[in-house]
Amino acid sequence: MFFAVFYSSNQTKVKVIYELEPNVVLIETERQLSRSRNAISHVGFSEDWVRTNGKVVFSDSNAG
């Protein structure tokens, strides 16, 4: 499973791509859903969470 981060100034240009293990994403998804009080819920993953739980597979050399 992959997570891409795009430049805010050019949202068609990829800044970094992370690879995540599906079971790690599943555990976090279940955690978020279990905390939700709504029957219909959305899950989200911050770049900090992805950076901690994934590995970089691509990084733009201009990312600074």
N, C-alpha and C positions, 0 to 999 in steps of 0.2 A: 504494500500500500504506500502511496506517495502523497506528499504534501508540498505544494509549490507556493512560494512567496514571490509576489510581483512588486516591482517598483511602484510607489505611489504616484510618481511623476509620469510614468509610462506603464500603464497597467497591461500592456501586451508583452512586456519584457520581463523575463524571469530573473529574479535575483538569486534565489537559492531553492534547491529541491531536497527534501528529506525523505528517507525511506523509513517506514514504521512497520513493525511486526503486527499483523492483523489481530493477534490475541491481546496485545497491549491496548490497541484501539478499542477492541470489544470490551475490555475491562473498564476503561474510562467511560465508554458510551453507557454501559450498564450502570455505572456509578452515577452519572449525570441524570439518567432517566429515573433511577430509584429516588433521587432527591426532588424530582419534579412533582408538583401537585396537580399538574394539568394532564388530562387524558391524551391530549395531542401536544407533544413536546419536540423541541429541536435540540440538537447537541452541537457544541462548538469546541474547537481546539485552538488555543492561543499558540502563537509562535514560540513563546517561552516553554510551553508544555511539550510541543513537538521537538524543540531543540534538546530538551532534557531526555525525551523518550525515543528519539529517532537518531538517525545518522545522516550526515550530509553526503549526497551522491552527486550533487552539482552545485557549484558556486560560481557566479559571474565574476570574472577577474576584476571588473570595475566596481564590485560591491563595496569596497572600502571598508 
